[in-house]
Amino acid sequence: MGDVAFHTATTVDEALALLGDGSDARVVAGGSDLIVQARHGKSLPGTVIAIHRIDALRSLTSSGDLVVGALTSHATLCADAGVRSNWTAIADASALVGSHATRNVGTLGGNVMNASPAMETGGPLIVLGASVTLRSAAGDREVAIEELWTGPGKTSAKPGEICLAITVPAQPAHTGSAYVRLEYRRAMEIAIVGASACVTLDDDGNVTAAKVALTALAPTIIRSPAAEAAIIGTDGNDEALEAVTAGASADAKPISDLRANEDYRRAMAGVIAKRAVAVAAQRARGEEFPIPATPVFMKGSGQ
Amino acid sequence: MKHAATLTVNGMAYPVELEGDTTLVRAIRDDIGLTGTKEGCDDCECGACMVMIDGRPVNSCTYLALQAVGSDVTTVEGLADGETLSNLQSAFLDQGGVQCGFCTPGMLVSAHALLRENADPTEEEVRLALGGNLCRCTGYTKIASAVMQAAKASV
């Protein structure tokens, strides 16, 4: 760490002015990614702009479309009744992030812009069709979430852009979603593999639409076309779920690292994707499947 | 580049001069001189550095000190009433929830924050709330018993 200038912005305009072209400045929301990265050799820029006091970025609207201000914390997201019932995979994912302390400071905007292929909330945002609003001095633009991530820690956002909000469309009737993580422990865990699914049923219980995304199984979070094709048009029976397993394993592009080797990750990609699809279908049928429990720290509004 | 600022810790305002990249745990320990808060992993994993910011638990090793300007920070030193330990602190002593003691300040802060929000937790809720705090000595059983004792004492 070194000689770093620090500013606290209280409006988006102020933050953009301080950011300039972004060549030697970065915004920080909760800090949980930025500071850990700084300690692991990625040096901080010359100027750090704290945006955590921009209250306008902390809004959360969950009637109609879901519009999540970039500074909304995981603690707030996983406690929100609308998110829990209509965009359940996001609640699953936010509830699994880090610990109570991480969920208090960690924001959805920070998560999205940090672009980790292991981030919990990324898969749910893909299967639910999210987009991100970015603002620079040149104006606003909307980017589909799948087009935002270009590699591990890399986005298509320009250095002078700030993430304002994440928008997730309202979902059709009889739709359910889920995020499932393979984990060695519950708290402070990074996904070994993860899978997200969003499933829509017709009145007879047949799958009319499905999206499946794989987490920590490629340089970015990816869709699994083979798993999706395996479940669409079926009633979600065991045979279809086995085909989801095979499809997800085939689409995975895992690496070996200290948490798991490539073969294990590939095998588990299928198992976890099958579970995610099964839970999403269960929720689409209106059956309860619990969101991971978090302690009762849910009253915070995000930091 | 030093930035002059005021940090409010345990209700007291401390004028400090901090680098832009100083973490909150370093400011609390080195600049303010309150050494109850521990720097363990310094990597947002172990919870030894847990403090409350505006009532909510936060890992102070991974939070920029200057971001806490304008907030109320509570450290383990803020839990006791002068020399009188809180129910929670006494319960840790009664139950043998302290061995080497390094994790204890963080455990106390997380447990205190839980009991503020949920005065009558189940043991499962206690263990979930302490999920971000590692202890390498006790095996957690006596820590969980201590929090349960404190909850019963205050309900």
Interface residues (C-beta under 8 A of the other chain):
Chain A: M1 G2 D3 V4 A5 F6 T8 V28 G30 G31 S32 I35 V36 A38 R39 L44 T47 V48 A50 H52 R53 A75 G98 S99 H100 A101 T102 N104 V105 R186 A187 M188 A293 T294 P295 V296 F297 M298 K299 G300 Q303
Chain B: M1 H3 E19 G20 D21 T23 D42 D43 C44 E45 G47 M50 I53 D54 G55 R56 P57 V58 N59 C61 T62 Y63 L64 L66 Q67 V69 G70 S71 S110 A113 L114 E117 N118 P121 E124 E125 L128 A129 G131 G132 N133
